Amino acid sequence: MDIGGEPLSCALLSKVFGDAISPSCEVVPGSELKQAGSHTAMLRDVATQNHKVFLKKVTATFVANKAWNDRRRVLLYIRNELRFYHEFAPLLRARGVAIPNTVHLKGHNLDGIEEFEETPPPAHLRCCGAMLFIEPLSDAARYEQCSPVTVQQARLVLNAAAKLHAAALEDVPLLERAATRLQRNGGSFALTARNPKELLELTASWERFKLSFAPVAPSGFFEREEIASLGARLQAAAPWIAEQLSPRPQDMWATLVHGDLKSMNVFLPVQLLISSGHAGEAGVEEAAGVATGDAAVLIDFASTGVGFGMADVAMHLVHALLPSDLDGGGEEALLDAYLDALAAARGADTVPYPRELALRHFRLGICDYGRFMMGRFWGAASPESFARQADRPNVALMNRNLASALRFVERLSQYLTHVESERTCAAARVET
């Protein structure tokens, strides 16, 4: 069906599949996925059965049951992605960023949707949304999607993110355009893009989380003062943190951020192992690069906008890697891998992203993502909900894996201490 519910026209199908193809299509069995705000599926031409295209469709009717503030946010996300593919992706591809090619893009009644403070008239919403027809990347011999990811896979994701960040880094005209045409503050968890209720209820959400998980956490974990007060601490610091992560297009180190860098928003190239001995023999296997394709491919640009690249890095590491891969210096090694990849993508004659500044942005990113996780999900979380979601790769690890959640709480408290110290020093300077 089209955006307004009518059958897909022959003219539209000809644009998608080409004039030489029979103007009728069908959904590839097993490919359809209906989520709260979007429907996706692989379509194929009926006549040939092998000409395929990936469709992502979002309409106002899909979220008719939501309050207008949440409904509008869903529509703004798909508008953002539509504009990204149409206005920004061609330039970024030319600069070496691996982004899927689009076959056809269609949107209706999305411009100006942010100006409606109350629900628009039904006639406006009856045909409001977008359809994105994109080249398929679902060949299992070439790409995979998974969560959690291995350290090697995380490096591929960070390398792809670094290429995106390098392609737009401090490009003021590009970022000025992005600030008006895309999400002003990039990130699905950016405070300016969220429901204000999440911040207002942050402390209460944390209290419910503590109550639910105290029986399964290590003894005394939630009784430690810095952990017990984490909700109130984060609620007090959140606006300042968000401000620090909201660069202007003219600011140093400002760039385009993906905004939702979970591993399921990346197609990972299938890896090979080269063995110099028997398979599985200790010390004789090493990672060998990519069997087909040479880079991870980023998808889902619904939250792309202006920001600092480390916000993407922060989200990815806590969303998709197990504590065993982050502890013992693993987190620091991946941060350095990202900085190396960013430097390589920018070229030898450029100034490196200062490591201390990058770490500051990373800490802020962790705290910002923690505010989103606590306000959006943890108020309703429980050991039972973790168990139900344990095998759902599109869900953040700290919302389905207890060890990941507790490690994240530790890191969040640790990094928030840095932020609180910085805020105190900043306030003292203002007073003097």
C-alpha positions as CSV (number, residue, x, y, z in Angstrom):
1,M,0.0,0.0,0.0
2,D,1.1,3.6,-0.7
3,I,1.4,6.3,2.1
4,G,-2.3,7.0,2.0
5,G,-3.4,3.4,1.9
6,E,-4.0,3.0,-1.8
7,P,-2.4,0.2,-3.9
8,L,1.0,1.0,-5.2
9,S,0.6,2.5,-8.7
10,C,2.1,1.2,-11.9
11,A,4.0,4.5,-12.2
12,L,5.6,4.0,-8.8
13,L,6.5,0.4,-9.4
14,S,8.1,1.4,-12.7
15,K,10.3,3.9,-10.9
16,V,11.3,1.2,-8.4
17,F,11.8,-1.8,-10.6
18,G,12.3,-0.2,-14.0
19,D,10.0,0.1,-17.0
20,A,11.2,-3.3,-18.4
21,I,9.9,-5.1,-15.4
22,S,6.3,-6.3,-14.9
23,P,4.7,-3.6,-12.8
24,S,3.7,-5.8,-9.9
25,C,5.5,-6.9,-6.8
26,E,5.2,-9.1,-3.7
27,V,6.7,-9.3,-0.3
28,V,9.5,-11.8,0.1
29,P,8.2,-14.4,2.6
30,G,9.8,-13.9,6.0
31,S,11.2,-10.4,5.3
32,E,8.3,-8.3,6.7
33,L,8.9,-6.6,10.0
34,K,6.2,-4.5,11.7
35,Q,7.5,-2.3,14.5
36,A,5.9,0.4,16.6
37,G,6.7,3.2,14.2
38,S,7.7,1.5,10.9
39,H,7.1,-1.3,8.6
40,T,9.9,-2.8,6.6
41,A,10.1,-5.6,4.0
42,M,11.9,-6.9,1.0
43,L,9.9,-6.6,-2.2
44,R,10.5,-8.5,-5.4
45,D,9.2,-8.2,-8.9
46,V,6.6,-10.9,-9.6
47,A,7.8,-11.6,-13.1
48,T,11.4,-12.2,-12.5
49,Q,11.4,-13.2,-8.8
50,N,15.0,-11.9,-8.4
51,H,14.7,-8.2,-8.8
52,K,14.5,-7.1,-5.1
53,V,14.4,-3.8,-3.2
54,F,14.2,-3.0,0.5
55,L,11.2,-0.9,1.6
56,K,11.0,1.2,4.8
57,K,7.6,2.8,5.3
58,V,6.4,5.1,8.1
59,T,3.0,6.8,8.1
60,A,1.0,8.8,10.6
61,T,-1.6,6.0,10.7
62,F,1.0,3.5,12.1
63,V,1.3,5.5,15.3
64,A,-2.3,6.8,15.5
65,N,-2.6,5.4,19.1
66,K,0.3,7.6,20.4
67,A,0.0,11.0,21.9
68,W,0.8,13.8,19.4
69,N,4.2,14.6,20.9
70,D,5.4,11.0,20.4
71,R,3.6,10.7,17.1
72,R,5.2,13.8,15.7
73,R,8.6,12.6,16.8
74,V,8.2,9.4,14.7
75,L,7.3,11.5,11.7
76,L,10.2,13.8,12.2
77,Y,12.5,10.7,12.4
78,I,11.4,9.5,9.0
79,R,11.6,13.0,7.5
80,N,15.1,13.2,8.8
81,E,16.1,10.0,7.1
82,L,14.3,11.0,3.8
83,R,16.2,14.3,3.7
84,F,19.5,12.6,4.6
85,Y,19.3,10.1,1.7
86,H,18.2,12.8,-0.7
87,E,20.3,15.8,0.3
88,F,23.4,14.5,2.1
89,A,24.1,10.9,1.2
90,P,25.4,11.5,-2.4
91,L,28.1,13.9,-1.1
92,L,29.1,11.6,1.7
93,R,29.3,8.6,-0.6
94,A,31.6,10.6,-2.8
95,R,33.8,11.2,0.3
96,G,34.1,7.4,0.9
97,V,31.3,6.7,3.4
98,A,29.6,3.4,2.9
99,I,25.9,4.2,2.6
100,P,23.2,2.1,0.8
101,N,22.1,3.5,-2.5
102,T,18.5,4.6,-2.8
103,V,16.2,3.4,-5.6
104,H,13.3,5.8,-5.0
105,L,12.3,8.2,-2.2
106,K,8.8,9.4,-1.5
107,G,7.4,11.6,1.3
108,H,4.2,13.5,1.8
109,N,2.9,16.1,4.2
110,L,6.1,16.0,6.4
111,D,7.4,19.5,5.9
112,G,6.2,21.8,8.6
113,I,5.1,18.9,10.8
114,E,7.1,20.2,13.8
115,E,5.1,23.4,13.8
116,F,1.9,21.7,14.9
117,E,1.7,21.9,18.7
118,E,-1.6,20.0,18.7
119,T,-2.7,17.1,16.5
120,P,-3.1,18.3,12.9
121,P,-6.5,17.9,11.1
122,P,-7.2,14.3,10.0
123,A,-7.0,15.3,6.3
124,H,-3.3,16.2,6.9
125,L,-2.4,13.0,8.6
126,R,-4.4,10.7,6.3
127,C,-1.6,10.8,3.8
128,C,1.4,11.7,5.9
129,G,4.7,9.8,5.9
130,A,7.4,8.4,3.7
131,M,8.5,5.4,1.7
132,L,12.2,4.6,1.2
133,F,13.1,2.1,-1.5
134,I,16.7,1.1,-0.9
135,E,19.2,-1.3,-2.4
136,P,19.0,-4.7,-0.6
137,L,21.9,-5.7,1.7
138,S,20.5,-8.9,3.0
139,D,22.8,-11.4,1.3
140,A,24.0,-13.6,4.1
141,A,27.1,-14.5,2.2
142,R,28.2,-10.8,2.2
143,Y,26.8,-9.2,5.3
144,E,25.4,-10.0,8.8
145,Q,23.7,-8.1,11.6
146,C,24.1,-9.2,15.1
147,S,24.2,-8.2,18.8
148,P,26.3,-8.5,20.8
149,V,29.2,-8.0,18.5
150,T,32.8,-9.2,18.9
151,V,35.7,-6.8,19.4
152,Q,36.7,-7.2,15.8
153,Q,33.2,-6.4,14.6
154,A,33.1,-3.4,16.9
155,R,36.3,-2.1,15.3
156,L,34.6,-2.4,11.9
157,V,31.6,-0.4,13.1
158,L,33.8,2.3,14.6
159,N,35.8,2.4,11.4
160,A,32.6,3.1,9.4
161,A,31.5,5.7,11.9
162,A,35.0,7.4,11.7
163,K,34.6,7.7,8.0
164,L,31.2,9.3,8.4
165,H,32.6,11.7,11.0
166,A,35.7,12.5,9.0
167,A,33.7,13.2,5.8
168,A,31.7,16.0,7.6
169,L,34.2,17.2,10.3
170,E,34.3,21.0,10.6
171,D,32.7,21.4,7.1
172,V,30.8,24.5,8.1
173,P,28.6,24.9,5.0
174,L,27.6,21.2,5.2
175,L,26.9,21.4,9.0
176,E,25.0,24.6,8.7
177,R,22.7,23.0,6.1
178,A,22.4,19.9,8.3
179,A,21.4,22.0,11.3
180,T,18.4,23.3,9.4
181,R,17.5,20.2,7.3
182,L,18.4,17.4,9.6
183,Q,18.1,16.9,13.4
184,R,19.7,20.0,15.0
185,N,21.2,18.0,17.8
186,G,22.0,14.6,16.4
187,G,21.1,11.4,18.3
188,S,18.0,9.3,19.0
189,F,18.7,10.1,22.6
190,A,19.4,13.8,22.3
191,L,17.6,15.6,25.0
192,T,16.0,18.1,22.6
193,A,14.4,15.2,20.7
194,R,13.0,13.4,23.7
195,N,9.7,13.6,25.6
196,P,10.2,16.2,28.4
197,K,8.5,13.7,30.7
198,E,11.5,11.4,30.6
199,L,13.7,14.0,32.3
200,L,11.1,15.0,34.8
201,E,10.6,11.4,36.0
202,L,14.2,10.4,36.0
203,T,14.7,10.1,39.7
204,A,11.4,8.2,40.1
205,S,12.5,5.8,37.3
206,W,15.8,5.1,39.0
207,E,14.0,4.4,42.3
208,R,11.8,1.8,40.5
209,F,14.8,0.2,38.8
210,K,16.7,-0.1,42.2
211,L,13.7,-1.7,43.8
212,S,13.3,-4.2,40.9
213,F,16.9,-5.2,40.7
214,A,18.1,-5.1,44.3
215,P,17.2,-8.8,44.8
216,V,19.4,-10.0,41.9
217,A,22.3,-7.4,42.2
218,P,25.4,-8.0,44.4
219,S,24.7,-7.3,48.0
220,G,24.9,-3.6,48.9
221,F,25.3,-2.5,45.2
222,F,22.4,-0.1,45.2
223,E,23.1,1.0,48.8
224,R,26.3,2.8,47.9
225,E,25.7,6.5,48.1
226,E,26.9,7.4,44.7
227,I,24.7,4.6,43.2
228,A,21.7,5.2,45.4
229,S,21.5,8.9,44.3
230,L,22.4,8.3,40.7
231,G,18.9,9.3,39.4
232,A,18.9,12.6,41.2
233,R,22.5,13.3,40.2
234,L,21.8,12.6,36.6
235,Q,18.6,14.6,36.6
236,A,20.5,17.6,38.0
237,A,23.3,17.4,35.4
238,A,21.4,16.3,32.3
239,P,20.6,19.7,30.8
240,W,24.2,20.9,31.2
241,I,25.5,17.6,29.7
242,A,23.2,18.0,26.7
243,E,24.4,21.5,26.2
244,Q,28.0,20.4,26.1
245,L,27.2,17.8,23.4
246,S,25.4,20.3,21.2
247,P,28.0,22.0,19.1
248,R,27.3,24.8,16.7
249,P,28.1,24.1,13.0
250,Q,31.1,26.5,13.4
251,D,32.6,24.8,16.4
252,M,35.8,22.8,16.4
253,W,35.3,19.0,16.1
254,A,31.6,19.4,15.1
255,T,30.5,16.8,12.6
256,L,27.6,14.7,11.4
257,V,26.8,11.9,13.8
258,H,24.8,8.8,12.9
259,G,22.7,9.2,16.0
260,D,21.6,5.6,16.6
261,L,24.8,3.5,16.3
262,K,23.5,0.2,17.7
263,S,24.9,-2.8,15.9
264,M,21.6,-3.7,14.2
265,N,21.9,-0.4,12.3
266,V,25.1,-1.7,10.7
267,F,25.6,-4.4,8.0
268,L,28.8,-6.1,8.9
269,P,30.9,-7.7,6.2
270,V,31.3,-11.5,6.7
271,Q,34.7,-12.2,8.2
272,L,37.1,-15.1,7.4
273,L,39.7,-16.7,9.6
274,I,43.1,-17.7,8.1
275,S,44.6,-20.6,9.9
276,S,48.2,-21.6,9.7
277,G,47.4,-24.9,11.5
278,H,44.4,-26.9,12.4
279,A,41.2,-25.1,13.0
280,G,40.7,-24.2,16.6
281,E,44.3,-24.8,17.6
282,A,45.4,-22.2,20.1
283,G,47.7,-19.5,18.7
284,V,47.4,-20.4,15.0
285,E,44.3,-18.4,13.9
286,E,44.2,-14.7,13.0
287,A,41.5,-12.4,11.7
288,A,41.9,-11.9,8.0
289,G,39.6,-9.1,6.9
290,V,36.6,-9.4,4.7
291,A,35.4,-12.2,2.5
292,T,33.1,-10.1,0.3
293,G,32.8,-6.3,0.6
294,D,35.4,-4.3,2.4
295,A,33.5,-2.1,4.9
296,A,30.7,-2.1,7.3
297,V,27.6,-0.3,5.9
298,L,25.6,2.1,8.1
299,I,21.9,2.2,7.8
300,D,18.9,4.0,9.5
301,F,19.8,7.7,9.5
302,A,16.6,8.8,11.2
303,S,18.5,10.6,14.0
304,T,21.5,11.9,12.0
305,G,22.5,15.5,12.8
306,V,25.1,17.8,14.2
307,G,27.2,16.6,17.1
308,F,30.5,15.2,18.3
309,G,31.6,11.8,17.0
310,M,32.3,10.4,20.4
311,A,28.6,10.4,21.1
312,D,28.2,7.7,18.5
313,V,31.1,5.7,20.0
314,A,29.7,5.9,23.5
315,M,26.3,4.5,22.4
316,H,27.8,1.7,20.3
317,L,30.2,0.4,23.0
318,V,27.5,0.1,25.7
319,H,24.7,-1.0,23.4
320,A,26.5,-3.9,21.7
321,L,29.6,-5.1,23.6
322,L,29.6,-7.5,26.6
323,P,31.4,-6.4,29.8
324,S,34.1,-9.1,29.2
325,D,35.1,-7.3,26.0
326,L,35.1,-3.8,27.7
327,D,36.9,-4.6,31.0
328,G,40.6,-4.9,31.4
329,G,41.4,-2.1,29.0
330,G,39.1,-3.2,26.3
331,E,37.1,0.0,26.3
332,E,40.2,2.1,26.1
333,A,41.6,0.0,23.3
334,L,38.4,0.5,21.2
335,L,38.4,4.3,21.9
336,D,42.0,4.4,20.6
337,A,41.0,2.3,17.6
338,Y,38.3,4.8,16.7
339,L,40.7,7.8,17.0
340,D,43.2,6.0,14.8
341,A,40.5,5.3,12.2
342,L,39.4,8.9,12.3
343,A,42.9,10.1,11.8
344,A,43.4,7.7,8.9
345,A,40.2,8.8,7.3
346,R,41.1,12.5,7.6
347,G,44.6,12.1,6.2
348,A,48.1,12.6,7.5
349,D,48.2,16.4,7.1
350,T,45.3,17.0,9.6
351,V,45.3,17.8,13.3
352,P,44.4,14.8,15.4
353,Y,41.3,14.8,17.7
354,P,43.0,15.6,21.1
355,R,42.7,12.4,23.1
356,E,41.8,14.1,26.4
357,L,39.0,16.1,24.6
358,A,37.8,13.0,22.9
359,L,37.6,11.2,26.3
360,R,35.7,14.1,27.7
361,H,33.2,13.9,24.9
362,F,33.0,10.1,25.4
363,R,32.2,10.5,29.1
364,L,29.6,13.1,28.4
365,G,28.1,10.8,25.7
366,I,27.9,7.9,28.2
367,C,26.1,10.2,30.7
368,D,23.7,11.5,28.0
369,Y,22.9,8.0,26.9
370,G,22.4,6.9,30.5
371,R,19.8,9.7,31.0
372,F,17.9,8.4,28.0
373,M,18.1,4.8,29.1
374,M,17.1,5.5,32.6
375,G,14.2,7.9,31.6
376,R,12.9,5.9,28.7
377,F,13.3,2.3,29.7
378,W,14.6,1.6,33.2
379,G,11.5,2.8,35.0
380,A,9.6,-0.2,33.7
381,A,12.5,-2.7,33.7
382,S,12.6,-5.8,35.8
383,P,14.5,-9.1,35.9
384,E,11.5,-10.6,34.1
385,S,11.6,-8.0,31.3
386,F,15.3,-8.6,30.9
387,A,14.6,-12.3,30.5
388,R,11.9,-11.7,27.9
389,Q,14.3,-9.6,25.9
390,A,17.5,-11.6,26.4
391,D,17.6,-12.8,22.8
392,R,16.4,-9.7,21.0
393,P,19.4,-8.2,19.2
394,N,17.7,-4.8,18.6
395,V,17.5,-4.2,22.3
396,A,20.4,-2.5,24.1
397,L,22.4,-5.0,26.2
398,M,22.0,-3.0,29.3
399,N,18.2,-3.5,28.9
400,R,18.4,-7.3,28.6
401,N,21.6,-8.4,30.3
402,L,22.1,-7.8,34.0
403,A,26.0,-7.8,33.9
404,S,25.9,-5.2,31.1
405,A,23.4,-3.1,33.1
406,L,25.4,-3.1,36.3
407,R,28.6,-2.3,34.5
408,F,26.9,0.5,32.8
409,V,25.6,1.9,36.1
410,E,29.2,1.8,37.5
411,R,30.6,3.6,34.4
412,L,27.8,6.1,34.5
413,S,28.4,6.9,38.1
414,Q,32.1,7.2,37.5
415,Y,31.8,9.5,34.5
416,L,29.1,11.5,36.1
417,T,31.6,12.3,38.9
418,H,33.9,13.8,36.3
419,V,31.0,15.8,35.0
420,E,30.0,17.1,38.4
421,S,33.6,18.2,39.1
422,E,33.7,20.0,35.8
423,R,30.4,21.7,36.5
424,T,31.6,22.8,39.9
425,C,34.8,24.3,38.4
426,A,32.8,26.0,35.7
427,A,30.5,27.6,38.2
428,A,33.4,28.8,40.3
429,R,35.0,30.5,37.3
430,V,31.7,32.3,36.6
431,E,31.4,33.5,40.2
432,T,34.9,35.0,40.1
